[in-house]
Amino acid sequence: MDLPALPMTGALSEGFAEAFGRAPEGVWHAPGRVNLIGEHTDYNDGFVLPFALPLGVSVAAARRDDGVVEVRSLQAATAVTAPVDGGTVASENWPADREWAAYPVGVARVLREHGTGGASLLIDSDLPQGAGLSSSAALECATALALCDLYGVEIDRPALARLAQRAENEQVGMPCGLMDQSASLLCAPGRALMLDCRSGLSSQVPFDPAASGMVLLVVDTRASHALTGGDYGRRRAECEEAASLLGVSALRDVKDLAAALAALRDPVLRRRVQHVVTENHRVEAAVGLLRAGALPELGAMLNASHLSLRDQFEVSWPEADATVDAAVRAGARGGRMVGGGFGGSAIVLTPAARAATVRDAITAAYARRGWTPPEFLEAPPSEGAHRVS
Ligand code: GAF
């Protein structure tokens, strides 16, 4: 399968010159991510294990001295101009066709406190929208790197990830955790990123499916997801309520699962706790398997994570369930939904020799149900955010 070409920075620079009447001062790129395992653990102060995709967002940028951010995108018709010293975008009720620009403008407003200023930005993305592959975080991180470089502001990457997360929480109004921004800024080729979302400490874990004769397929289920709806926030609130009832500062601190389940009366909260506590253990087990060179064994962890997300956390959707089921029946080692849920993508770990059979089985399962055919991406673990030119 042919992967989309890397961002054409020449074309982006030319587009910038056409849009803004001058050359950009540089071009920056930030990738989308796939989370191998550790879902809905980040805002519970837990562990995640994402890796960076070869697809992402590129931003051509130049400073401006009028205190304004002007954002244009090759994927959007509307140009958006906003002052850097405004309040929060979330409180300004932007019309739907400007919502995409809340991410770069939000980042510019948060980073202003650290010494950055106005900018002209032209954005290009080759990440599918609504596929749960973190196009929003990639847009935030490419913008954040561009602004820091342009204004000579030095912020280390873990701190920059927290600022980009803050922009999404406060400016956009989406109560996401730390995973996606950290993945985009900290991931490395051939590695997955083990991140402790409480301390912010991370380590690079070898992750090279091809070397083990395996393929990790990303399956865009074509059921579009939007986490700005209430479901994600409700899950987060349920976890916080359970932690408070259990007298811990976050569900990461639950050490005795049986005792915690016995202490909670609400069956919904019990299910949420069951997922978060076991998912944190699965991340640690997965890291152990990868470090031991036992990558195919990860399949069982992915299956267990999927069942937990489906039955305990209740964030899966029919296309993701059918994908995992069809893949495993066709000989994949395992699979699971990825990201926040309610639509988006799934991953499937399969021996390379069975990849075509597995893909065909998934496609046939969709066709039997009359669903839009899925899209497949091969996803070698790729480079984190960087300056391109
Ligand atoms: C979304 C959020 F943005 C992340 O912070 C994380 O919570 C994820 O859903 C679920 O693991 O991608």
Boltz pocket constraint, residues with backbone or C-beta under 6 A from the ligand:
constraints:
  - pocket:
      binder: B
      contacts: [[A, 38], [A, 39], [A, 40], [A, 41], [A, 42], [A, 43], [A, 176], [A, 177], [A, 178], [A, 179], [A, 180], [A, 227], [A, 339], [A, 340], [A, 341]]
      max_distance: 6.0
